[in-house]
């Protein structure tokens, strides 16, 4: 059986259309529930105004499906180490962008509050953020921690 040019063209068109629908099916919209989980993170940058110096932190945080988070970090600000706890809220938009409002505590004393802009990546197994506080140049890289067995 010999296929005509029109039959071959029609079959190719159907194949390309099917591939296009497959891509749509694979498209991923981000959600609060997909972001929920435990993350480990590092944060680095500097506080430039007033000129305080380098900022580095390493910690862990748990995001909930309701848009809240809490965790702890060890922070170095200009070489001064401090243990901190954090809590706050976060949003996730369908395009995988979002925001965070974080409160940082030394014991029970609130020491700073920050707003951050967030991008969720790798099917929400990773997040990148930047502090929106004037006078800072600090970013965060967070990765979802392995689920416990």
N, C-alpha and C positions, 0 to 999 in steps of 0.2 A: 504494500500500500504506500503510495507516494503522496506526501502532504503538499498542499499548495502553499504559496507564499502567504496568502491570507490566513490559512489555518495555523501556520507557524507563528505568524505575527499575533494572532489572537491568543495562542497558548502562552507566548512570551509575556504578553500584556497581563494575562491572568496570574502568571507567576510573580511578576513585579508588583501587582496589586496585593497579592497574598503576603509578600514580604513587607509591604508598607503597613498592612494591618498587623502583622507580627510585631513591627517596631512600635506601633501604637499600644499594643498589649503589653509590651515590655516597658513602656514609659512609666516612670515612678513619681507619684506625687508624695511629698513628705507630709507626715502627720505627727501629732503629739505622741500617739501610742507607739509609733515606730521609733521615735527618739528616746522613749523611756528606757531606762537601764542604768547600769553603773559604768562610769567612764574614768579613766586615768588621764591626767593632763599635765602639760608643762606650759608655763607662761613666762614670757621674757620681754624685755624692753627697757625703757628708762622713764624716769620722771624728770621732765625737762624744765618745768616752770611751776614752782620754784625749782632751781637746779639741785635736786636731791641726789640723783645718780641712778645706777642700774637697779632694775627690778627683775627678780626671778622667783618663780614659785613652782612647786610640784605638789600635786594633790589628787584627790579623788572626789567625785560628786555623783549623786544619784538623782536622775531626772524621773519624775513620776508622770503618769498618763494624764494627770490633772493640771500639769503645767507648773509644778513646784519643783524645787531642787534643794539639796543640802549636801554638805560635805566638809572636808577639812584639807588644809594645805600647810606646808612649810614654806615660809616666804623669806627672801633676802631682799632688804631694801637698803641699798648703799652698803652692803656687807653686814647689816644688822639682821640676825635671824630671829624669827618669831613664829610660833605655832598659832594658826588661825582656824576658825570655823566659818563657814559661809552658808548662806541660805538666800532664797529668792524665788523669782518666777521667771518663766521663759515662754516664748511663743515660737510656733513653727508654721510657716506659710507653705501652701502647696508647691511653690517654686523652690523650696528648700532653703529659703532665707528665714531669718527670725531675729528675735531680740531677747535680751536678758536684763533683769534688774537684780543686782547682787548686793547683799549686805554682808560685811565682813566684821567678825567679832574677835576680840581678845578676851577670853573668858566670856563674861556676860556683857561686856562693854562694846558697843558699836563703835568701830574706828573709822570706817569709810563705807560709802555706798557708791556703786558704779552702775552705769548703763553700758551695754555691749551690743554690737551688731554681730550676728552669727550667720554662718553658712553651713548647712548640713551636707555631708558628702558621703560617698561610698555606701549608698543605700542606708543612710543615717547611722552608719557605724563609726563615723568620724565627724568632728565639728571643728570649725575654725572661727575664731572671734577676735574682735579688736575692741579695746576700751574706747568709749566715746567721751571720756573725761578730758576736758581741756588741760593742756600741759603734760599729757602722758603720751607715750609712744609704746604701748604694750599690746602684745597679741597672745593668743592661746591656741594650742593644738591639743585636741582631746580625742581619744579613741575609746570605743566601747570595750569594756573588759570582758574576758571570757565568762560565759554563764557557768554558774556552779552546777556540779552534777548532783 
